[in-house]
């Protein structure tokens, strides 16, 4: 008997993107038993819900529901609640602004079979990431735990969640950690601390979001310098697409910012790191998306 998978899609006021995603899912090449569940997070216009209702000849069984409470977390919780009521063995979550390759589900199932995986990946903002860490610990669950690098700040995530509750958790980073004593005498981080002391005295220096903000501001400053006094929208965009190996004081060694007209990903490298209960410990070399 083939594996059964329910594909869950949270959506909010993006019917055109949802239509493109549903079209891609309809073209999946798989022997798995597929069903599709959509949670529209817009209870007012519910364009996504209406779109699904109109697809009477859709390839897979398609169910749409309304997630009454606003917020992506609420939409995903609604999806999981309904998905658990089905007989599907696997739940696959995908956002409405993505679209999968034809073999997405088969690759997903192949990995699950080959590894017997018990893996948790949390992609959340700091508040919800800290809540996730606490919940996993309280459940006594010991999965291989991956956390998005959006929510790895020692001050706003790891400490509020309980530093002992996520020992072994893995993430990535491209910025210098302000709590890592390795950077105490680093010229770039001293520059950042000087800025913070002058313009944000009393701010929490364990909050890595300030490091990110400084890097973003320095990048924008470089763009404005390249504008050479011409701050028209056209020229600002032209210069934003014309950054070459820009070095920033708060980036990890070896990581630089580059963009082009066809490449809007300013940072393409990162380094893996693991939480040891007191801080993040980086391991391995720099990796790039194309090489992962």
C-alpha positions in Angstrom: 0.0 0.0 0.0 1.4 3.4 -1.0 2.3 6.1 1.6 -0.4 8.7 2.3 0.5 12.4 2.5 -1.7 15.4 3.3 -0.2 18.5 1.9 -1.0 21.5 4.1 -1.1 25.1 2.7 -1.6 28.2 4.8 -2.7 31.2 2.7 -3.7 34.8 3.2 -4.9 37.1 0.4 -2.7 35.7 -2.3 -5.1 33.7 -4.5 -2.9 34.0 -7.6 0.1 32.5 -5.8 -2.1 29.8 -4.3 -3.4 29.0 -7.7 0.1 28.6 -9.0 1.0 26.4 -6.1 -2.1 24.2 -6.5 -1.3 23.8 -10.2 2.3 22.6 -9.3 0.9 20.1 -6.7 -1.5 18.8 -9.3 1.5 18.0 -11.6 3.4 16.0 -8.9 4.9 12.7 -10.1 4.2 10.3 -7.3 2.5 7.0 -6.5 1.7 8.3 -3.0 -1.9 8.9 -1.9 -2.1 12.6 -1.8 -4.7 14.9 -0.3 -4.5 18.7 -0.1 -5.7 20.9 2.8 -5.8 24.7 2.6 -6.3 27.0 5.5 -7.4 30.5 4.4 -6.4 33.0 7.1 -8.7 35.7 5.7 -12.2 35.3 7.2 -13.4 38.5 5.5 -12.8 38.0 1.8 -11.7 34.3 1.9 -10.4 34.4 -1.7 -8.2 31.3 -1.2 -11.2 29.4 0.2 -13.3 30.4 -2.8 -10.6 29.4 -5.2 -10.4 25.9 -3.7 -14.2 25.5 -3.8 -14.2 26.3 -7.5 -11.7 23.5 -8.3 -14.2 20.7 -8.6 -12.0 18.7 -11.0 -8.8 19.0 -9.1 -6.5 15.9 -9.4 -6.2 15.3 -5.6 -8.9 15.4 -2.9 -8.9 19.1 -1.9 -10.4 20.5 1.3 -10.4 24.2 2.3 -11.1 25.6 5.7 -11.1 29.1 7.3 -8.6 29.8 10.0 -10.6 32.4 12.0 -7.8 33.7 14.2 -5.3 35.9 12.3 -1.7 34.9 12.1 0.5 32.4 10.3 0.9 30.3 13.4 -2.9 30.2 13.8 -3.3 29.0 10.2 -0.7 26.3 10.6 -2.2 25.1 13.8 -5.6 24.9 12.1 -4.0 22.8 9.3 -2.4 20.4 11.8 -5.6 20.1 13.8 -7.5 19.0 10.6 -4.6 17.0 9.2 -4.4 14.8 12.3 -8.0 13.8 11.8 -7.2 12.2 8.4 -5.6 8.8 7.9 -2.5 10.3 6.3 0.8 9.0 7.6 2.7 12.1 6.7 2.0 15.8 6.8 3.9 18.1 4.4 3.6 21.8 4.9 4.2 24.4 2.2 3.5 28.1 2.0 1.4 29.7 -0.7 4.3 31.6 -2.2 6.3 28.5 -3.0 5.9 25.8 -5.6 7.5 22.4 -5.5 9.4 20.3 -8.1 7.6 17.4 -9.6 9.4 14.9 -7.4 9.0 16.8 -4.1 6.8 14.3 -2.4 8.8 11.2 -3.5 12.1 12.8 -2.4 10.4 13.6 0.9 9.2 10.0 1.4 12.6 8.6 0.2 14.4 10.6 2.9 11.8 9.5 5.6 12.3 5.8 4.7 16.1 6.0 4.5 16.7 7.8 7.8 13.7 6.8 9.9 13.9 10.5 10.7 12.8 12.0 14.0 13.6 15.6 13.1 12.1 18.9 14.1 12.6 22.1 12.1 11.2 25.3 13.6 10.9 28.3 11.3 9.5 31.0 13.6 10.2 34.5 14.9 11.9 34.7 18.3 8.7 34.7 20.6 7.3 31.6 19.0 10.7 29.9 18.7 11.2 30.3 22.5 7.8 28.8 23.1 8.7 25.9 20.8 11.9 25.1 22.7 10.0 25.1 26.0 7.2 22.9 24.6 9.6 20.3 23.1 11.5 20.2 26.4 8.3 19.8 28.5 7.2 16.9 26.2 10.4 15.1 26.9 10.9 14.8 23.1 14.5 14.4 21.9 14.4 15.0 18.1 17.2 16.3 16.0 16.3 19.9 16.5 17.0 22.6 13.8 16.1 26.2 14.4 16.0 29.0 11.8 18.7 31.6 12.2 16.0 34.2 12.5 15.5 33.0 16.0 18.9 32.3 17.6 19.5 35.4 19.6 20.9 34.5 23.0 19.1 37.4 24.6 15.7 37.1 23.0 15.3 33.4 22.4 17.8 31.1 24.1 17.8 32.6 27.6 14.0 33.2 27.8 13.5 29.6 26.6 15.8 28.3 29.3 19.4 27.7 28.1 19.4 24.1 29.3 16.3 23.3 27.4 17.8 23.2 23.9 21.2 21.6 24.3 22.3 20.1 21.0 20.0 22.2 18.9 21.5 23.1 15.5 21.2 26.3 13.5 23.3 28.5 11.2 24.7 32.0 11.3 26.4 34.5 9.0 26.8 37.1 11.8 29.2 37.4 14.7 27.4 36.5 18.0 27.6 39.4 20.4 27.8 37.0 23.3 30.7 35.0 21.9 33.9 36.1 23.7 35.8 35.2 20.6 34.8 38.6 19.3 35.6 40.7 22.4 38.6 42.3 20.7 37.4 42.1 17.2 37.6 45.4 15.4 34.2 45.0 13.7 32.4 44.2 16.9 34.1 47.0 18.7 32.8 49.3 16.0 29.3 47.9 16.6 29.6 48.3 20.4 30.8 51.9 20.0 27.7 52.6 17.8 25.4 51.0 20.4 27.0 52.9 23.3 26.6 56.2 21.4 23.1 55.8 19.9 21.4 53.1 21.9 22.8 53.3 25.5 21.2 50.8 27.8 20.1 48.4 24.9 20.5 44.7 25.5 23.8 43.8 23.8 22.9 40.1 23.9 20.2 40.7 21.4 21.6 39.6 18.0 18.9 41.5 16.2 20.9 44.7 16.8 23.9 43.1 15.1 21.7 42.2 12.1 20.2 45.7 12.0 23.7 47.3 12.0 24.8 45.1 9.1 21.6 46.0 7.2 22.2 49.7 7.8 25.8 49.5 6.7 24.7 47.8 3.5 22.2 50.5 2.8 24.9 53.1 3.5 27.1 51.6 0.9 24.2 51.6 -1.6 23.6 55.4 -0.9 27.3 56.1 -1.3 27.3 54.4 -4.7 24.3 56.6 -5.7 26.7 59.5 -5.8 24.0 62.1 -5.0 21.4 60.6 -7.4 18.8 59.2 -5.1 16.1 58.5 -7.7 14.3 55.2 -7.3 15.9 53.9 -10.5 19.4 54.6 -9.4 18.9 53.3 -5.8 17.7 50.0 -7.3 20.6 50.0 -9.8 23.1 50.4 -7.0 21.4 47.9 -4.7 21.9 45.3 -7.5 25.5 46.3 -7.9 27.2 45.3 -4.7 30.5 43.3 -5.1 32.2 41.5 -2.2 31.2 44.1 0.3 32.8 43.4 3.7 30.7 44.3 6.8 32.1 44.6 10.3 29.6 42.2 11.9 29.7 39.4 9.3 31.6 36.2 10.0 35.1 36.1 8.4 34.9 35.1 4.8 31.3 36.1 4.2 30.7 39.0 1.9 27.7 40.8 0.3 27.2 40.6 -3.5 24.2 41.3 -5.7 23.5 41.6 -9.3 20.5 42.4 -11.6 19.6 38.7 -11.6 20.7 37.8 -8.1 19.0 39.5 -5.1 20.5 37.3 -2.5 23.0 39.5 -0.8 24.4 36.8 1.5 24.9 33.3 0.2 27.1 31.6 2.8 26.7 30.6 6.4 28.2 28.3 9.0 26.5 25.6 11.1 26.5 26.0 14.9 25.2 24.0 17.9 23.9 25.2 21.2 25.8 23.8 24.2 23.7 25.2 27.0 25.8 28.3 27.4 26.4 29.6 23.9 26.6 28.8 20.2 29.5 26.7 19.0 30.3 27.0 15.3 31.5 23.9 13.5 32.6 23.0 9.9 33.5 25.5 7.3 31.4 28.0 5.4 28.7 26.5 3.3 26.8 28.0 0.4 23.2 27.1 -0.7 24.4 25.8 -4.1 26.7 23.3 -2.3 24.4 22.1 0.5 
